[in-house]
């Protein structure tokens, strides 16, 4: 489901027409597409929170520079 303002879906569709099959990162600022980048087969995309959660599940303890554990 798309939430549309200012023709954003048509902009994305026109960008998608020129891309190869695969995954792409599309950066949008103030309703405008400002960059598009193909995600390589050896790359993974996640938020910082998700990355830290995955590391914790794998048994790592994440600490900041003051040696305080990430909650």
C-alpha positions in Angstrom: 0.0 0.0 0.0 1.4 3.4 -1.0 0.9 6.6 0.8 1.1 9.2 -2.0 1.7 12.9 -2.0 2.7 14.9 -5.0 3.0 12.1 -7.5 5.7 10.2 -5.6 4.4 6.8 -6.9 4.8 7.8 -10.5 8.3 9.1 -9.8 9.3 5.8 -8.3 7.7 3.9 -11.2 9.7 5.9 -13.7 12.9 5.3 -11.8 12.1 1.6 -11.5 11.7 1.3 -15.3 15.4 2.1 -15.7 16.8 -0.3 -13.1 17.9 -3.9 -13.4 16.2 -6.7 -11.5 17.3 -6.7 -7.8 17.2 -4.5 -4.8 17.6 -0.7 -4.7 17.9 1.9 -2.0 15.8 5.0 -2.9 16.4 8.1 -0.8 13.6 10.6 -0.6 13.8 14.0 1.0 10.8 16.3 1.2 8.8 14.2 -1.2 11.5 14.1 -3.9 13.8 11.3 -5.0 17.3 12.5 -4.4 19.3 9.3 -5.0 18.9 5.7 -6.1 21.6 3.0 -5.6 21.6 -0.7 -6.4 22.1 -2.9 -3.4 24.8 -5.5 -4.2 24.4 -9.2 -3.6 27.0 -9.0 -0.8 25.2 -6.2 1.0 22.5 -6.3 3.6 20.3 -3.3 4.6 19.0 -2.9 8.2 18.4 -0.1 10.7 21.0 0.4 13.4 18.5 -0.9 16.0 17.9 -4.1 14.0 21.7 -4.6 13.5 22.3 -4.3 17.3 19.5 -6.7 18.0 20.9 -9.3 15.6 24.3 -8.9 17.2 22.9 -9.5 20.6 21.0 -12.6 19.4 24.3 -13.9 18.1 25.8 -13.5 21.6 27.7 -10.3 21.2 27.6 -7.6 23.9 27.4 -4.1 22.4 29.1 -1.4 24.5 29.7 2.3 23.9 33.0 4.0 24.4 32.4 4.3 28.1 31.9 0.5 28.4 28.2 0.8 29.1 26.1 -2.0 27.6 23.6 -1.1 24.9 20.1 -1.7 26.2 
